[in-house]
Amino acid sequence: MRLIDRYLLRQLTGPVALATLALTAVALLSQSLAGLDLIVNQRQSALVFLKVTLLYMPQLINLILPVAVFVAALVALNRLHTEQEIVVCFAGGMSRWRVISPAIRLACTVAFLALLMNLFVQPAAFRTLRQELFEVRTDLAATLVREGEFTEPAPGLTVYAQSVDGQGNLQNLFIHQVKPDGATTTYTAEKGRVGRAQGRPVLFMTNGSNQEFSSRGVLNYLTFEEYIFDLSPMANSDELIHFKPSDRWLHELFFPDLQQDWERRNRLELLAEGHARIASPLYNIAFMSLALAAIIGGGFSRLGYGRRIAIMGAAAAGVRLVGFLVQSACEDSAWLNVLQYAVPLGAVWAGMAMIFRQKVGRRIPMSRRPSRPPAGAAA
């Protein structure tokens, strides 16, 4: 790679990296706000919240990368053009392809990294995320009690706790249970904690009482220092983790198990997700082509390129929106998956056509050039 190529590539790489980090930070903040439910309502630790937030990042980064490439390329190319550095490259004999090749190589590198994330990183992260969310949803300590509220975690069961500390200890616990035969039992305890005994989920209660009113009208009253309340009827051990299309590996998307009812009914959705995994990295090249067309696709202007940048920005947004619409339409018709590749490749072609549309004048051979009259010749 020549010195000028390395210089142009370096001028583009820095803004792309900074734009990616900035947009990722914004996406991370928005995802963090959406995930506050894990701490507020589900009473999970900050470590679980951070883990869930980070596991969302591979998919968010893949959505952010084309935008980061487009914005960073516009900033870097606009500066190079307004400072006439690109004009100097053309004046020095460099072809248009030589000038844009560092940007295209950078876009291809980003597209390759995005493809690796789509094929390997995202499925692994989302599978781990689905496991983590499954454990949160089936966490009896979080679903059994809400601080200061009466809850009904199961039919015929009402639970109340005055407060819940950071270790999961329940203070001033109240449980009212109505059995199928009509008998009612009420438990009160100073403290309680969800745990396991003999492999089953239980609630350990200390310093409390038990009042049981049988269907025959007999009242039994019992005080205890420690009592174990069985929670296994509320634990659905038959529930399994269901992996969504975004969680599956590529071979599971293209070759689903048609013996499974869900996969047979959603075969087209799985196929559309598989093609989207392969096609979406092409938008990095498409957006780079549109950014190059916005700056290099027209003549030099000392007043800037605001109008052309605005047009290309709208075009890039339209291209990505069409891509999402095509992916959604592919869930109803398999042959439309061809359009998932046609949309970004069409944007690449349009951008390149704008860059190379201006014809370069042919040099006149020396033998055809008019000779200068000899010195001293009569006019």
Secondary structure, DSSP 8 states (H G I E B T S, - for coil): --HHHHHHHHHHHHHHHHHHHHHHHHHHHHHHHHTTHHHHTS---HHHHHHHHHHTHHHHHHHHHHHHHHHHHHHHHHHHHHTTHHHHHHHTT--HHHHHHHHHHHHHHHHHHHHHIIIIIHHHHHHHHHHHHHHHHT-HHHHH--TTS-EEEETTEEEEEEEE-TT--EEEEEEEEE-TTS-EEEEEEEEEEEEEETTEEEEEEEEEEEEEE-TTS-EEEEEEEEEEEE-GGG--TT------GGGS-HHHHHS--TTSHHHHHTHHHHHHHHHHHHHTTHHHHHHHHHHHHHHHSS---TT--HHHHHHHHHHHHHHHHHHHHHHHHTTT-GGGHHHHHHHHHHHHHHHHHHHS-S-------GGGS-----TT---
